[in-house]
Amino acid sequence: MSGPPSGWRSTRPVPSRLAEAGTALAARPEVAYATVTTGTANLYASIDAMTAQHFYRYLTESVAALPGLRHTATAPIHRTLKGPGPCLPTTA
């Protein structure tokens, strides 16, 4: 990876612990964005870490400690091709 490591994480906690797991996930400083969704996973998070070692520790320690965790998957992002556009002023 070039630059700070980042990735998407999908997580499937036990349904009765979804709110607790989502709150714990969103509270981590590595998580830039977290959301609850439907489908094969209930929680998604955008992750930013300072180094590859920090990214690994986050995955093996913080994520592994999420309440009610049943399944997790990570997709590293090696390069971003398109980002947000500029904020244009609104006209009245």
PyRosetta script that sets phi, psi and omega in degrees:
from pyrosetta import init, pose_from_sequence

init()
pose = pose_from_sequence("MSGPPSGWRSTRPVPSRLAEAGTALAARPEVAYATVTTGTANLYASIDAMTAQHFYRYLTESVAALPGLRHTATAPIHRTLKGPGPCLPTTA")
pose.set_psi(1, 139.2)
pose.set_omega(1, 173.7)
pose.set_phi(2, -101.4)
pose.set_psi(2, 138.6)
pose.set_omega(2, -176.7)
pose.set_phi(3, 77.1)
pose.set_psi(3, -177.1)
pose.set_omega(3, -179.7)
pose.set_phi(4, -62.6)
pose.set_psi(4, 138.8)
pose.set_omega(4, -179.3)
pose.set_phi(5, -68.1)
pose.set_psi(5, 144.3)
pose.set_omega(5, 175.3)
pose.set_phi(6, -144.7)
pose.set_psi(6, 167.5)
pose.set_omega(6, 179.8)
pose.set_phi(7, -177.3)
pose.set_psi(7, 174.9)
pose.set_omega(7, 173.5)
pose.set_phi(8, -108.6)
pose.set_psi(8, 140.2)
pose.set_omega(8, 179.0)
pose.set_phi(9, -123.7)
pose.set_psi(9, 128.7)
pose.set_omega(9, 172.2)
pose.set_phi(10, -111.1)
pose.set_psi(10, 139.6)
pose.set_omega(10, -173.7)
pose.set_phi(11, -137.0)
pose.set_psi(11, 142.9)
pose.set_omega(11, 177.2)
pose.set_phi(12, -125.3)
pose.set_psi(12, 95.3)
pose.set_omega(12, 175.7)
pose.set_phi(13, -85.6)
pose.set_psi(13, 169.3)
pose.set_omega(13, 172.5)
pose.set_phi(14, -59.5)
pose.set_psi(14, 132.2)
pose.set_omega(14, -175.4)
pose.set_phi(15, -51.9)
pose.set_psi(15, -37.7)
pose.set_omega(15, -178.3)
pose.set_phi(16, -69.8)
pose.set_psi(16, -10.8)
pose.set_omega(16, -179.7)
pose.set_phi(17, -116.5)
pose.set_psi(17, 16.3)
pose.set_omega(17, -177.5)
pose.set_phi(18, -59.4)
pose.set_psi(18, -48.8)
pose.set_omega(18, -178.8)
pose.set_phi(19, -62.5)
pose.set_psi(19, -42.7)
pose.set_omega(19, 179.6)
pose.set_phi(20, -64.0)
pose.set_psi(20, -44.5)
pose.set_omega(20, 179.5)
pose.set_phi(21, -66.9)
pose.set_psi(21, -40.2)
pose.set_omega(21, 178.9)
pose.set_phi(22, -64.1)
pose.set_psi(22, -41.3)
pose.set_omega(22, 177.6)
pose.set_phi(23, -64.0)
pose.set_psi(23, -43.7)
pose.set_omega(23, 179.1)
pose.set_phi(24, -64.7)
pose.set_psi(24, -41.4)
pose.set_omega(24, 179.8)
pose.set_phi(25, -65.0)
pose.set_psi(25, -46.9)
pose.set_omega(25, -177.6)
pose.set_phi(26, -66.7)
pose.set_psi(26, -24.1)
pose.set_omega(26, -178.1)
pose.set_phi(27, -76.2)
pose.set_psi(27, -15.2)
pose.set_omega(27, -177.4)
pose.set_phi(28, -72.6)
pose.set_psi(28, 137.3)
pose.set_omega(28, -179.1)
pose.set_phi(29, -66.0)
pose.set_psi(29, -21.0)
pose.set_omega(29, 179.4)
pose.set_phi(30, -74.4)
pose.set_psi(30, -17.2)
pose.set_omega(30, -175.2)
pose.set_phi(31, -89.9)
pose.set_psi(31, 112.4)
pose.set_omega(31, 179.2)
pose.set_phi(32, -82.7)
pose.set_psi(32, -29.9)
pose.set_omega(32, -177.7)
pose.set_phi(33, -154.3)
pose.set_psi(33, 134.5)
pose.set_omega(33, 177.4)
pose.set_phi(34, -136.4)
pose.set_psi(34, 145.3)
pose.set_omega(34, 179.6)
pose.set_phi(35, -149.5)
pose.set_psi(35, 153.2)
pose.set_omega(35, 172.6)
pose.set_phi(36, -97.5)
pose.set_psi(36, 139.2)
pose.set_omega(36, -176.7)
pose.set_phi(37, -145.6)
pose.set_psi(37, -179.2)
pose.set_omega(37, 176.2)
pose.set_phi(38, -110.7)
pose.set_psi(38, 167.9)
pose.set_omega(38, 179.0)
pose.set_phi(39, 116.9)
pose.set_psi(39, -151.7)
pose.set_omega(39, -176.4)
pose.set_phi(40, -73.2)
pose.set_psi(40, -16.9)
pose.set_omega(40, 175.3)
pose.set_phi(41, -132.5)
pose.set_psi(41, 150.1)
pose.set_omega(41, -177.3)
pose.set_phi(42, -98.0)
pose.set_psi(42, -24.6)
pose.set_omega(42, -177.7)
pose.set_phi(43, -125.6)
pose.set_psi(43, 136.4)
pose.set_omega(43, 172.6)
pose.set_phi(44, -126.0)
pose.set_psi(44, 146.5)
pose.set_omega(44, 178.7)
pose.set_phi(45, -144.4)
pose.set_psi(45, 142.3)
pose.set_omega(45, 171.2)
pose.set_phi(46, -94.7)
pose.set_psi(46, 127.3)
pose.set_omega(46, -172.6)
pose.set_phi(47, -115.2)
pose.set_psi(47, 134.7)
pose.set_omega(47, 172.8)
pose.set_phi(48, -126.6)
pose.set_psi(48, 130.0)
pose.set_omega(48, 179.0)
pose.set_phi(49, -128.0)
pose.set_psi(49, 159.5)
pose.set_omega(49, -177.6)
pose.set_phi(50, -78.8)
pose.set_psi(50, -35.7)
pose.set_omega(50, -179.1)
pose.set_phi(51, -141.7)
pose.set_psi(51, 168.2)
pose.set_omega(51, 176.0)
pose.set_phi(52, -62.7)
pose.set_psi(52, -36.7)
pose.set_omega(52, 178.5)
pose.set_phi(53, -65.0)
pose.set_psi(53, -42.0)
pose.set_omega(53, 177.5)
pose.set_phi(54, -63.3)
pose.set_psi(54, -42.4)
pose.set_omega(54, 177.2)
pose.set_phi(55, -58.4)
pose.set_psi(55, -45.8)
pose.set_omega(55, 179.9)
pose.set_phi(56, -63.4)
pose.set_psi(56, -46.3)
pose.set_omega(56, 179.1)
pose.set_phi(57, -62.0)
pose.set_psi(57, -40.7)
pose.set_omega(57, 177.7)
pose.set_phi(58, -58.1)
pose.set_psi(58, -46.7)
pose.set_omega(58, -178.0)
pose.set_phi(59, -67.0)
pose.set_psi(59, -42.6)
pose.set_omega(59, -174.0)
pose.set_phi(60, -85.5)
pose.set_psi(60, -19.1)
pose.set_omega(60, -179.3)
pose.set_phi(61, -110.9)
pose.set_psi(61, -60.0)
pose.set_omega(61, -175.1)
pose.set_phi(62, -68.3)
pose.set_psi(62, -48.2)
pose.set_omega(62, -179.0)
pose.set_phi(63, -67.9)
pose.set_psi(63, -40.3)
pose.set_omega(63, -179.6)
pose.set_phi(64, -62.0)
pose.set_psi(64, -23.2)
pose.set_omega(64, -178.9)
pose.set_phi(65, -91.6)
pose.set_psi(65, 1.6)
pose.set_omega(65, 179.9)
pose.set_phi(66, -60.2)
pose.set_psi(66, 137.6)
pose.set_omega(66, -178.3)
pose.set_phi(67, -63.9)
pose.set_psi(67, 131.2)
pose.set_omega(67, 175.0)
pose.set_phi(68, 69.9)
pose.set_psi(68, 19.1)
pose.set_omega(68, -176.5)
pose.set_phi(69, -62.8)
pose.set_psi(69, 127.1)
pose.set_omega(69, 175.9)
pose.set_phi(70, -110.6)
pose.set_psi(70, -34.9)
pose.set_omega(70, -175.8)
pose.set_phi(71, -155.2)
pose.set_psi(71, 147.3)
pose.set_omega(71, 176.8)
pose.set_phi(72, -148.9)
pose.set_psi(72, 151.2)
pose.set_omega(72, 177.6)
pose.set_phi(73, -144.7)
pose.set_psi(73, 145.6)
pose.set_omega(73, -179.6)
pose.set_phi(74, -125.5)
pose.set_psi(74, 138.2)
pose.set_omega(74, 175.4)
pose.set_phi(75, -122.7)
pose.set_psi(75, 104.7)
pose.set_omega(75, 178.7)
pose.set_phi(76, -66.9)
pose.set_psi(76, 146.0)
pose.set_omega(76, 176.6)
pose.set_phi(77, -105.7)
pose.set_psi(77, 114.5)
pose.set_omega(77, -177.5)
pose.set_phi(78, -88.8)
pose.set_psi(78, -28.4)
pose.set_omega(78, -178.6)
pose.set_phi(79, -158.7)
pose.set_psi(79, 137.6)
pose.set_omega(79, 176.4)
pose.set_phi(80, -99.8)
pose.set_psi(80, 124.0)
pose.set_omega(80, -178.0)
pose.set_phi(81, -91.2)
pose.set_psi(81, -29.2)
pose.set_omega(81, -178.1)
pose.set_phi(82, -144.1)
pose.set_psi(82, 135.8)
pose.set_omega(82, 179.7)
pose.set_phi(83, -122.3)
pose.set_psi(83, -173.1)
pose.set_omega(83, 180.0)
pose.set_phi(84, -66.3)
pose.set_psi(84, 149.0)
pose.set_omega(84, 178.2)
pose.set_phi(85, -83.8)
pose.set_psi(85, 178.4)
pose.set_omega(85, -179.5)
pose.set_phi(86, -71.7)
pose.set_psi(86, 152.5)
pose.set_omega(86, 174.4)
pose.set_phi(87, -82.5)
pose.set_psi(87, 118.5)
pose.set_omega(87, 179.6)
pose.set_phi(88, -92.8)
pose.set_psi(88, 142.0)
pose.set_omega(88, 178.6)
pose.set_phi(89, -66.3)
pose.set_psi(89, 144.4)
pose.set_omega(89, 178.0)
pose.set_phi(90, -86.0)
pose.set_psi(90, 150.6)
pose.set_omega(90, 177.5)
pose.set_phi(91, -109.9)
pose.set_psi(91, 142.3)
pose.set_omega(91, -178.5)
pose.set_phi(92, -91.5)
pose.dump_pdb("model.pdb")
